[in-house]
Amino acid sequence: MKTLITLIATLTATATLASDVEIVDVQASQSGGAWRFEVTLRHADSGWEHYADGWEVLAPDGTSLGMRVLAHPHVNEQPFTRSLGGVIIPEGTTEVTIHARDNVDGWTAETYTFALPTAP
């Protein structure tokens, strides 16, 4: 019985860890007054029942500046990169936060703070 309880606890912990969306990398470039973000995510997508379904760019005060909705699972493409253009960053902002989510667990606790590149 003790072995069964240990096995269940291990599987539950593994499932919990597997559900988090990991933000692997962020790149951004500015063109005119708008920014384009390239965000690389890793998630244990298992199909339509559980997959990373979006990420968001947040201002330092938590205001959403743009969101990329991911319309399908990426089971065989991990990690994967998707872009979002046309993001307007308020003047004077030097960094943004990227937040990701999946369709089962919602927004992850992990965020990624990204320092915006400055023009030379």
matplotlib code that plots the C-alpha trace (Angstrom):
import matplotlib.pyplot as plt

x = [0.0, 2.8, 4.4, 1.0, 0.7, 4.3, 3.6, 0.4, 2.2, 5.1, 2.7, 0.7, 3.9, 5.1, 1.8, 1.8, 5.4, 4.6, 1.7, 3.8, 4.6, 8.3, 9.3, 12.6, 13.5, 12.2, 13.4, 12.0, 12.6, 11.1, 9.9, 8.5, 6.3, 5.5, 7.3, 7.5, 8.0, 9.3, 8.6, 9.8, 7.8, 8.2, 5.3, 4.4, 1.5, -0.4, -2.9, -6.1, -6.9, -3.8, -1.6, 0.1, -2.5, -1.1, 1.3, 1.0, 3.2, 2.6, 3.7, 5.5, 2.2, 0.5, -1.4, -1.7, 0.1, -0.7, -1.6, -0.7, -3.4, -2.0, -4.8, -3.5, -1.2, 2.5, 3.0, 5.8, 7.3, 9.0, 10.2, 8.4, 8.5, 5.7, 5.6, 3.3, 3.7, 2.1, 2.7, 2.7, 5.0, 4.3, 7.1, 9.7, 9.1, 12.4, 11.2, 8.1, 7.0, 6.0, 3.4, 2.3, -0.7, -2.1, -5.7, -6.0, -4.0, -4.3, -1.6, 1.7, 3.4, 6.6, 7.1, 9.9, 11.2, 12.6, 14.7, 13.8, 16.7, 17.6, 18.5, 22.2]
y = [0.0, 2.4, 1.8, 2.6, 5.8, 6.8, 6.0, 8.1, 11.0, 10.8, 10.7, 13.6, 15.7, 14.8, 15.8, 19.1, 19.9, 18.9, 21.3, 24.5, 26.5, 27.3, 30.6, 29.6, 32.8, 36.2, 38.5, 41.8, 44.4, 47.8, 49.2, 52.6, 53.0, 49.3, 46.2, 42.6, 39.9, 36.4, 34.1, 30.5, 28.2, 24.7, 22.7, 19.0, 19.4, 16.1, 17.1, 19.1, 18.1, 19.9, 22.4, 25.8, 28.1, 31.6, 34.2, 37.9, 41.0, 43.0, 46.6, 47.0, 48.0, 44.7, 46.3, 43.9, 45.3, 42.4, 38.7, 35.9, 33.1, 29.7, 27.9, 24.4, 22.0, 21.7, 18.0, 17.3, 20.8, 21.5, 24.1, 26.3, 30.0, 32.3, 36.0, 38.9, 42.2, 45.6, 45.9, 49.5, 50.0, 53.1, 55.8, 55.5, 51.7, 49.9, 46.4, 44.2, 40.9, 37.9, 35.6, 32.2, 29.9, 26.5, 25.5, 23.4, 25.2, 28.7, 31.3, 30.0, 31.5, 31.8, 35.0, 36.3, 39.9, 41.2, 44.4, 46.2, 46.8, 50.5, 52.1, 52.7]
z = [0.0, 0.8, -2.6, -4.3, -2.3, -3.3, -6.9, -7.0, -5.3, -7.8, -10.8, -9.4, -8.9, -12.4, -14.0, -12.1, -13.3, -16.8, -17.1, -16.7, -19.8, -19.8, -21.5, -23.1, -25.0, -26.0, -28.7, -29.8, -32.4, -33.0, -36.4, -36.3, -33.3, -32.9, -31.6, -32.8, -30.2, -30.9, -27.9, -27.6, -25.3, -24.1, -22.8, -22.6, -25.1, -25.2, -27.9, -27.9, -24.3, -22.9, -24.7, -24.4, -25.8, -25.5, -24.2, -23.3, -23.2, -20.0, -19.1, -15.8, -14.2, -15.4, -18.3, -21.2, -24.3, -26.6, -26.6, -28.9, -29.0, -30.0, -31.8, -31.7, -29.9, -30.7, -29.7, -32.1, -32.2, -28.8, -28.0, -30.5, -31.4, -32.4, -33.0, -32.3, -34.1, -33.7, -30.0, -28.8, -25.8, -23.7, -24.0, -21.3, -20.8, -20.5, -19.9, -20.3, -18.8, -20.8, -19.3, -20.8, -20.3, -21.2, -21.8, -18.6, -15.9, -17.1, -16.5, -15.1, -12.1, -14.1, -16.0, -18.1, -17.7, -20.9, -21.2, -24.4, -26.6, -27.1, -30.4, -31.0]

ax = plt.figure().add_subplot(projection="3d")
ax.plot(x, y, z, "-o")
ax.set_aspect("equal")
plt.show()
